[in-house]
Amino acid sequence: MIKITLRQMEVFTVLANHPHVTLAAEAMGLTQSAASMALADLEQQLGKPLFDRIGRQLVLNDAGRRLQPRAMEVLNRVRSMEFLVPSKAPACDLHLGASLTIGKHLMPALLAELEKRHPSTQVRLSTRNTEQVVTDLLSQRLDLGFVEEPVQDRRLQRFFCRPDRLCVFAAPDHPLVTGNATPADLQTEPWLVREPGSGSREVFDRAMRTAGLIPRRITELEQTEAIRQSVRAGRGLGCLSILELQDAFRAGWLAPVETHFLNLERSFQVVLRRDRPLSRELRTVLSLCGIDGV
């Protein structure tokens, strides 16, 4: 008799990508004891441990690595069955994740069009930084992610969404606004930028590093509006997506700083797990982003 349950396999696959029992349990709406018990029952059924216990972390062992792709295949097949049976319930429950800039400026129009095409679909959107979106996607807490480059992970499929660029900016009375800034200027100015793990910070660090610059002082802020207002108050220079700055430039309370020697170009990307089956609704989301034939 088969005694292994889908819940046990789900707990195992989430722990395999996020080896902290407490956080994994929260992601599935379980208590820590329930998640630990499900894993213990699965290991007892199989007669062998699937993880090595290292301190408070769980690390996949050889047996766990062999089981992981098969467990994912079973769970994906079960999920795909849900789309075969008509129901009066919502056709689909999509959980999307987006970086803060994309979530604020691009997702409202996309979600409005998605609701027109699939009115019975329940859609949730979580806005986090790029690193957090990727983590949640790999842990199966999200169905699809919208992130800022660079993202490198073989478990993910990446599709180009649209180009973007960052812009250095300052308060309108800052002396660097009236002329071209030099590399020496940027090295001595204080900066207000996003936190590590955000796509904007990755591009900023890469551009500065390529130009051979090491900023004198950096203040990290998680919210783009906090950066905008801090720069407006004269605390230093900022660097954000042009999407975050166009309204302030038009109103005149922030101004761009010319930095032709910095490469601040990037692209927005759509990412999903390679082993994730595509529902009709997910294909619609991809199509709205100009991605067809997946």
C-alpha positions in Angstrom: 0.0 0.0 0.0 1.3 3.5 -0.9 1.5 5.6 2.2 3.5 8.5 0.9 1.3 11.6 0.7 1.3 14.6 -1.6 1.7 16.8 1.5 4.9 15.0 2.5 6.3 15.5 -1.0 5.4 19.1 -1.1 7.1 19.7 2.3 10.2 17.9 1.0 10.4 19.9 -2.3 10.0 23.2 -0.5 12.6 22.3 2.1 15.0 21.3 -0.7 14.9 24.9 -2.0 14.6 26.7 1.3 16.3 24.6 4.0 14.9 26.5 7.0 12.0 24.6 8.4 10.3 27.7 10.0 10.3 29.7 6.8 9.3 26.7 4.6 6.4 26.0 7.0 5.2 29.6 6.8 5.3 29.5 3.0 2.9 26.5 3.0 0.7 27.7 5.8 1.9 25.0 8.2 3.3 25.1 11.7 7.0 24.2 12.1 6.0 21.0 14.0 3.6 19.9 11.2 6.3 20.4 8.5 8.9 18.6 10.6 6.5 15.7 11.2 5.7 15.4 7.5 9.4 15.2 6.6 10.0 12.7 9.4 7.1 10.5 8.2 8.4 10.6 4.6 11.9 9.6 5.7 10.5 6.8 7.8 8.4 5.5 4.8 11.5 5.5 2.6 13.8 4.1 5.4 16.5 6.7 5.0 17.2 10.3 5.7 16.9 12.8 2.8 18.8 15.7 4.4 21.9 16.1 6.4 21.3 18.2 9.5 23.9 20.9 9.8 23.2 23.1 12.8 19.7 24.5 12.2 19.8 24.0 8.5 18.8 21.0 6.3 21.1 20.2 3.3 20.0 17.6 0.7 22.0 14.4 0.8 22.5 11.9 -2.1 19.2 10.2 -1.5 17.4 13.6 -1.4 19.0 14.7 -4.6 17.8 11.6 -6.3 14.3 12.0 -5.0 13.9 15.7 -5.8 13.3 15.6 -9.5 10.8 12.7 -9.2 8.9 14.4 -6.4 8.7 17.6 -8.5 7.4 15.6 -11.5 4.6 14.0 -9.4 3.6 17.3 -7.9 3.5 19.0 -11.3 1.4 16.3 -12.8 -1.1 16.6 -10.0 -1.2 20.4 -10.5 -1.8 19.9 -14.2 -4.8 17.7 -13.4 -6.6 20.7 -11.8 -7.0 22.3 -15.2 -8.7 19.3 -16.7 -11.8 19.3 -14.4 -14.4 22.1 -15.0 -15.4 23.9 -11.8 -17.5 26.8 -10.6 -14.5 27.9 -8.6 -12.0 30.4 -10.0 -10.4 29.0 -13.1 -6.9 29.6 -11.7 -5.2 31.2 -8.7 -2.1 32.9 -9.9 0.6 34.3 -7.6 2.9 36.6 -9.4 6.0 38.4 -8.0 7.6 41.6 -9.3 10.5 43.8 -8.4 9.4 47.1 -6.8 10.0 49.2 -10.0 8.2 46.7 -12.3 5.4 46.2 -9.8 4.7 49.9 -9.5 5.0 51.0 -13.1 4.3 48.0 -15.4 2.2 45.5 -13.6 -1.1 47.5 -13.2 -1.7 47.7 -16.9 -0.8 44.0 -17.4 -3.0 42.8 -14.6 -5.9 44.9 -15.9 -5.6 43.2 -19.3 -5.2 39.8 -17.7 -8.5 40.3 -15.7 -10.3 41.2 -18.9 -9.2 38.0 -20.7 -9.7 35.7 -17.6 -12.2 37.4 -15.3 -12.6 34.3 -13.1 -8.8 34.1 -12.4 -7.7 35.1 -8.9 -4.4 37.0 -9.2 -2.1 38.0 -6.3 0.9 40.2 -6.8 3.8 40.4 -4.4 6.4 43.2 -4.8 9.9 42.5 -3.4 13.4 43.0 -4.6 14.8 40.9 -7.4 16.6 38.5 -5.1 13.5 37.9 -3.0 11.4 37.3 -6.1 13.8 34.6 -7.4 14.0 33.0 -3.9 10.2 32.8 -3.7 9.9 31.5 -7.3 12.4 28.7 -6.6 10.6 27.8 -3.4 7.3 27.5 -5.4 5.7 30.4 -3.5 5.3 32.2 -6.9 4.1 31.0 -10.3 5.9 33.6 -12.3 8.3 36.4 -11.6 9.2 39.8 -13.1 12.7 40.9 -12.3 15.6 43.1 -13.2 18.7 41.7 -14.7 21.1 40.2 -13.9 19.6 36.9 -12.8 21.5 33.6 -13.4 20.1 30.3 -12.3 19.9 27.1 -14.4 16.6 26.2 -12.8 14.9 29.2 -14.3 13.8 30.1 -17.8 14.4 33.8 -18.6 12.6 35.8 -21.2 13.3 39.4 -22.2 10.5 41.7 -21.3 11.6 45.3 -22.2 14.7 47.5 -21.9 15.3 49.9 -19.1 18.1 52.2 -17.9 19.1 53.7 -14.6 19.8 57.4 -14.2 21.9 59.3 -11.8 20.0 62.2 -10.3 20.3 65.0 -7.7 18.4 67.9 -6.2 17.8 70.6 -8.9 20.3 73.0 -7.1 23.1 70.5 -7.0 26.3 71.7 -8.8 26.6 68.5 -10.9 23.2 69.2 -12.5 24.5 72.1 -14.6 27.3 70.2 -16.4 28.8 66.8 -17.1 29.9 65.0 -14.0 33.4 63.5 -13.9 34.4 60.1 -12.4 36.1 62.0 -9.6 32.9 63.8 -8.8 31.0 60.6 -8.4 33.7 59.0 -6.2 33.5 61.9 -3.7 29.8 62.4 -3.5 27.6 60.6 -1.0 25.1 58.2 -2.5 21.6 57.0 -1.7 20.9 53.6 -3.4 18.8 50.5 -3.1 19.8 47.6 -0.8 21.9 44.6 -2.0 19.7 42.0 -3.7 17.8 44.6 -5.7 18.2 44.7 -9.4 18.9 48.5 -9.3 21.8 48.0 -6.8 23.3 45.2 -8.9 23.4 47.4 -12.0 24.7 50.4 -10.0 27.5 48.4 -8.4 28.5 46.8 -11.8 28.6 50.2 -13.5 30.7 51.8 -10.8 33.0 48.8 -10.7 33.5 48.8 -14.5 34.3 52.5 -14.3 36.9 51.8 -11.6 35.0 53.9 -9.0 34.5 53.2 -5.3 31.9 55.6 -3.8 33.0 57.4 -0.6 29.8 56.9 1.3 26.7 54.8 0.5 23.3 54.9 2.3 21.1 51.9 1.6 17.3 52.4 1.5 14.7 49.7 0.5 12.1 52.1 -0.8 12.5 54.1 -4.0 10.4 57.0 -2.6 12.7 57.2 0.4 15.7 57.6 -2.0 13.9 60.2 -4.0 13.0 62.3 -1.0 16.4 62.0 0.5 18.1 63.2 -2.7 15.5 66.0 -2.9 16.6 67.1 0.6 20.2 67.4 -0.6 21.7 64.3 1.1 23.6 63.2 -2.0 23.2 61.5 -5.4 20.7 58.7 -6.3 20.5 56.1 -9.0 17.2 54.6 -10.0 15.3 53.5 -13.0 14.2 56.3 -15.3 10.6 55.0 -14.7 10.9 56.1 -11.1 12.1 59.6 -12.0 10.2 60.9 -15.0 7.4 62.5 -12.9 10.0 64.2 -10.6 12.0 65.5 -13.5 8.9 66.9 -15.1 7.8 68.6 -11.9 11.3 70.0 -11.4 12.1 68.8 -7.9 14.7 66.3 -9.1 17.1 66.6 -12.0 19.3 64.2 -14.0 23.1 64.2 -13.8 24.9 63.4 -17.0 27.2 60.4 -16.6 28.0 59.2 -20.1 30.9 57.1 -18.8 28.6 54.8 -16.7 26.8 51.9 -18.4 23.4 51.9 -16.7 21.5 50.0 -19.3 19.6 46.8 -18.3 16.5 44.8 -19.2 13.4 43.6 -17.4 12.9 39.8 -17.5 10.1 37.3 -17.0 11.3 34.2 -15.1 9.7 30.9 -14.3 10.9 27.5 -13.1 11.8 25.1 -15.9 9.8 22.3 -14.4 6.6 24.5 -14.0 3.8 23.4 -16.3 2.2 26.3 -18.1 -1.5 26.9 -17.6 -3.6 28.9 -20.1 -3.5 31.9 -17.8 0.3 31.8 -17.5 0.6 31.6 -21.3 -1.6 34.7 -21.4 0.7 36.6 -19.1 3.6 35.6 -21.3 1.8 36.6 -24.4 1.0 40.0 -22.9 4.7 40.5 -22.5 5.3 39.6 -26.1 6.5 36.1 -25.3 4.9 33.4 -27.5 5.6 29.9 -28.5 6.8 28.7 -25.1 
